[in-house]
Amino acid sequence: MAALYRRYRPETFQEVIGQIHVTGPLRHALTSDRSHHAYLFSGPRGCGKTTSARILARCLNCAKGPTDTPCGECPSCVELSRDGGGSLDVVEIDAASHNGVDDARELRERAVFAPARDRYKIYILDEAHMVTQQGFNALLKIVEEPPEHVKFIFATTDPDKVLPTIRSRTHHYPFRLVVPAELLAYLQQVSESEGVTIEEGVLALVVRSGGGSVRDSLSLLDQLIAGSSDQAITLEGAQALLGYTPRVLLDEVVAAFASKDAPVAFQSLDSVMQSGQDPRRFVEDLLAHIRDIIVIQATGTEAHELFPGVSQGDLGIWQEQASWFSPAQLASMGREISDTLQHMSGVTAPRLQLELMVAKLLVRADASVNGSAGRSVDVPAATPADRPASATNQPADQKASTAAPEAGPGSGPGPEHSSTAPSVPEASIEPPTSDVASEEVFATPVEPLAEWTLEAVVERWSGIVETVGEQKRSLWVVLSETTPVALNADVLTVGFAKRSDAEILKKPQGPGSPLPNADLLRDAIYQHTGHRVRFTIAELEPHQVPTPGANATSQWPVVSKPGSDSSGSGDSGGNSDETAGVAASESETSAHASPAVSEEDSMATTEGAGSAPENTEPASLVEESPEEPGAESAEADSKSDPTASASATSQNAKGSSGPPLATRGEPVLRQVLGGELIGEEILSEMSGQGEADV
Ligand SMILES: [Zn+2]
């Protein structure tokens, strides 16, 4: 018996499924007698291009045509039916094997002869993208100005490979994959007329496997029918034949995740492996299953429309499974599984990958259900010694700030260990105060933050900076003096102590790397927040420059922009504040380098400059209170700062001065440095404020 897809090959446009956007206009052109001389049918394989080309030929050559509904009785119609032997006037050429210039020439020469019997001589070129350049060139003339009686239909999966000069002379009809619901209805129809009983859910599997191709789906159904004993196809049999993981196993595994039942999870895994199932396929199926649950959870009672062919019973089970997890958990599980899938190709020990994945999923489910207790499992051991944030307790640590990064992130175990380290002990004693807190402790990328606000980013900023530090120390040094100051959709404004500092974001990550440093920061932000951002730059007022222990959110809500001085003072005042900021940040290094700095100076530097890497650590060290003394003292210190900054800058022979010098730029520098002008670049950067996209 012929294959299903041949026996059910459509003979009219009405029978073609899922391509109404193509068949509709074609039929209209036929009935209004406006058919073109050349057509290009493109689209994925198995979705009806060649079939439609034959139908079109049949319509054009029907004795009662041209018509959109071939009569089916005239000699042409009979010959071109699916059981017919083919017509002399309809020439099908497989361009894959007849792609050369000779074939094209032959075609061209033959085409000039009138049709043997019917209205048109029709050439169907299948796999037209295989025709060579010379072949197309040889065809060009005849496609361009064909004789009245000649029609061309090109069918291809890759229209871009068809010579543009040819393509532009055709009417292009793009075919599509058939949507699942339509395909399912069609398969149901076919199996009914084949007289087979099919258990619910089987066809949905076939549709999924067929991937939208009618031919592939029919072939699979054919195979199932052929392999079934008594014209009945069971779900179990279909799953086995199509290579799907048995549903029972998937349900078992998901239940194990929900109940955090490690033994059951690993036993199910073992039975998967024992059954000879491909581990990769199992992961794929699990991912698809989690996806189904996610969709069901999101759509509730509307779900059945999205799952054509799935029985109510199954939907009920999935709905129950959906109730076991939070949306965030499901999303995070999905991501974990998807990551595993990506890493599985070419892996020599797929089982190991699989087991690791299950272990992580168990921990993840555990962590997000139980809060702190579970989370601590996920978190690498905290190493407070690494923590620049300890500076709050030990102001002297400031001096080591430049050295700290060398010892810090390099020895850290996980990407976020340092940002979260101090909060871990707290978190494991007390329940998390908010989602924010609980997510921050996750060592792996978190779900996109529910509350995507500036505060949320500020709260994670120190962790983000630490993550960057593990990749690139120099970037860490600069970023530790920054704080986010505004968030507008996906545009994050990062406040830098000095505008010139922001330049580092544009610099390449390394020699030969086309990627800018900004990408490192972007990735780190994504790791901590699940959001991808774009950057703009702002320059911080000196009092905004991060201070250890200060409450970040309440301290610098204002974006510094030219002309909008937040402190209310005049332009000159604002400017001097800015220069103080520059000086202060410079003093960070100089304070470290020079023991000669007086005690008063070093104190002022430490607190006032507040620009050490640790400063951005916001809420985890100090309880969040709107009235934060740190903010005040920073404000005050920045005013009493001049001595520190002046001495610092002179030590450093770089930078500028503090508030007492009411102007900035060259005069300031001359004043401070005795006429030696250094740092023009910085100044020109500072004068050009505004925002810069990175
Ligand atoms: Zn006919």
Boltz pocket constraint, residues with backbone or C-beta under 6 A from the ligand:
constraints:
  - pocket:
      binder: B
      contacts: [[A, 58], [A, 61], [A, 62], [A, 63], [A, 64], [A, 70], [A, 71], [A, 72], [A, 73], [A, 74], [A, 75], [A, 76], [A, 77], [A, 78]]
      max_distance: 6.0
